[in-house]
Amino acid sequence: MDATDADVIVVGAGLAGLVAAHELTSRGRRVALVDQENAANLGGQAFWSFGGLFLVDSPEQRRLGVKDSFELAWNDWQGSAGFDRVDDEDSWAVRWARAYVEFAAGEKRSWLEGHGIKFLPTVGWAERGDLRADGHGNSVPRFHIAWGTGTGVVEPFVRYAEQAARDGLLTFHHRHRVD
């Protein structure tokens, strides 16, 4: 299968691209995965990351006495994003951000655990807020570290992509540019 035979072309074999490819191939879609890097770089920068994931009102937070909620996280997000463009220029950004915070406060953890991703028992405080209700950053710790750090987050999706390739549902197109 070349890229023109695919049902979907996914640009980028970083974590987002691998997750998109998995969601598609697990539903029987044929995917061409195009990336500028070679096969050794599947997962992109996420592979090298510390593996921190944004979760809201998690068991780890509650165990540590951190009071968190969707409402607080959404308020923090809006304070950082500064959605202020006129004529609804920010409308799609607001919709995406709210859906993501809802996901992080809801099914994200179980979705990740369903892929074998587990978390360290502590919570970090990346992007610490300026301690104002409407200020920039997080007002409470929400940085959850996955066991295995970034490699632990990327690994299941690399494995899925490699299996989908063996099954004929995914083709890798490494060292390609997309215009």
N, C-alpha and C positions, 0 to 999 in steps of 0.2 A: 504494500500500500504506500503510495506517495502522498504528499500533502493534499493534492487535489482529489484524492479518493476518500478522504476522511469526511465524516459527518461534521466534525468540529476541529478547528485549528486552535490550539492553545499556545500562546506566545509566552515563553519563559518557563524554565524548568526549576524555578525556585519553589519554595514551599507552597505558595498560592497556586502556581501552575500545576504542581503535583497533586494537590488536593482537588483542583478542578478536573484534572485528567481522571483521577480516581472516581469522583462523583459521576462523571460521564461514562467511563468504561464499565463501572459496576451496574449501569443501566443499559449496557449493550451497545453504546455508541462507539463508533470508530474514531479515534483521536490521533491527530498529528501533533506532536509536541515539539515545538521549534524553540531552540535556545542558542544564544551566542557562544556558550561555553561548551567544553567537551564533556564526555560521559562521566568523568571523574568528579564533576562539579554539580551533580544533581542535588537539589535542595538549596543551591545558591548560598546567600549570606546566612540564612537560617541555620544551615549546617554548622557554621562557625559561631553562632550566637550562644548566649548564656542560657537560652531556652526559657526565657521568662514569658509568661502568658497572663493576659489580663482576665481576671475572674472577679465577679462581684458577689459579696455575701457568701463566701465559701466556707466549708467546714474548717479549713485552716485559719481563716480570719476569726471565725466564732470561737475556736479553741484558744486563740491568743487574745480574746476580748475586744477585737476590732469590730466596731458597729458599722456595717455597710448596708447599702440598699440600692435598688435600681435608681430611685429618686436622687440619692446622693451622687451616685456615679454619673447619672445623666447631667446633673447640675455641674459637676466637675468638668465633664466633657465640653459642655457649652461654654464654660468659662475659658477653657483653653482654645477652643475652636474659633470663638469670636464670630459666630455666624451673624453678619451684619450687612450683607450686600442687599441692595434694594431690588425691587422688581422680581423677587423670587429667584435670584441667581443662586442662592444657597439652598433652594428647596430640595434638590436631590441629595446634596451633602448632608443636610439635616435628616432626611429620611434614612439614608444609609447609616449614619452615626447612631441614630436612635435604635434602629434594628440591631446594630452590632452590640450596643450596651444591653439591650433586651436579651440577646443571645448569650452574652457574658454573664448575665444575672440568671439565666435559665438553663437551657439545654447544652451549652458549650462544654461544661465539665463532663457530663455523661457522654457526649459525642466523642470527646478526646479519650476518655477512659474506654469507650467502645473500640478504639483503635489501639488500645494497649498502653496509652500514655498515662503515667502516674506522676504524682507531685511530691516534692520534699515537704516536710511538715511545717516549714516556716513560710513567711510571706515578706517579700521585700517592698521597698518604697521607692520605686523608680518614678521619675517625673514628679517629685515631691511638690506639693502645692505651695502657694505663697500664704497659706493659712487664712485666706479670705473666702467667704462663701461664694463669691462670684469671680474668684481669681484663677490664675493659671495653675494647671497641674492637678494631681490627685490629693484629696484632703485626708485620705487614709491609705495604708498599704494595700496594693492590689497586684503586686508582681509575684506570680506563682512560678517557681522554678520546676521544670520537668526533670524527672530522673533521667540522667544521661544528657542533660542540657540540650543544646540545639540538635545534636545528633540523635538524641532520643525522640525528639519531636518529628524530625525528618524521616527517620528510618522506616516506619510503617508505610509511608507514602512512596518511598523509593521502592520498597518491596512490592507494593501494589502495582506500580508502574512497570517494573520488570516482569511481573506475572502477566499483566495485560499485554505486554509486548510478546511474550511467549504464546499467549492465546490469540495473537493476531488482531487485537483490538487497539493497539497503540504502536505508533512508529515514532522513534526518536529522530530528530533532524538537528544534530549538533553542529556547532560552528556555522550557524546561519544567521543572517540579519533579516529583519522584517521592516519594510518601509510602509 
